[in-house]
C-alpha cells in the first residue's frame, strides 16, 4: 500500500526529491502543497469525535 500512496503523493506534487545519496538512495520532503494537505488532514482528524475516529481506524 505504501508504494501506491507514495506514487500518488509524488504524481500530485505533494512530495518532492530533496537529495540523492549513493546509487539508489533518494530523500523526499513535503512541498508547499504537501504541507497544506497535511494541515488539512490534521484539521479534519481534529474535528472528529472519538466514535468517528474509531470508525475511521477500524473501518476506513
N, C-alpha and C positions, 0 to 999 in steps of 0.2 A: 504494500500500500504506500509506503514512504516514497517509492520511486514515482508513482503516479502523482502524488502531491507535489513532489519536487519539480517534476516536469510542468505541472500546472503553474506553479509559482514562477518558474523561470520563463515560460512562454508568455505569461501575462505581465512580466516586468516587476514582480513583487520582490524578487531576489536578483542580485547581480554579482558577477565574479569580482572579487576584490584582490585576489593574489593567486599566484600559481607557484608551487614549490615542488621541485623534483620532477619526475617524468609524468606522474599521474595525479598528483595532489592538487585539488582546486579548493579554494576557500570562497565562500559566498557571504554576502551581507544583505540586509534588508535595504531596498531602495526607499525613496520617499513614499511611493505608493504602497510598498510593503509595510512601512511603519503605520501609515493611515489604516490599512487593512487590519493590522494587529490591534490598533487602538479601537477600531470599530468593534472587533471581536471581543475585546475586553469590556467595552461598554455594554454590549449585548449580554455577555455572560453575567455581568454585574446586575443587570436588570431582571434576571430570572429569580424566582423564588426557589427555595430548596427542593420542593417536589418536582419542579420543572427541571432543575439541574440533574436530579437523579434520573429523570426520564431520558434526558439527553445522554447521560453517561451510559445507561444500560440499554437504551433502545435506539439511540442515534437520532 
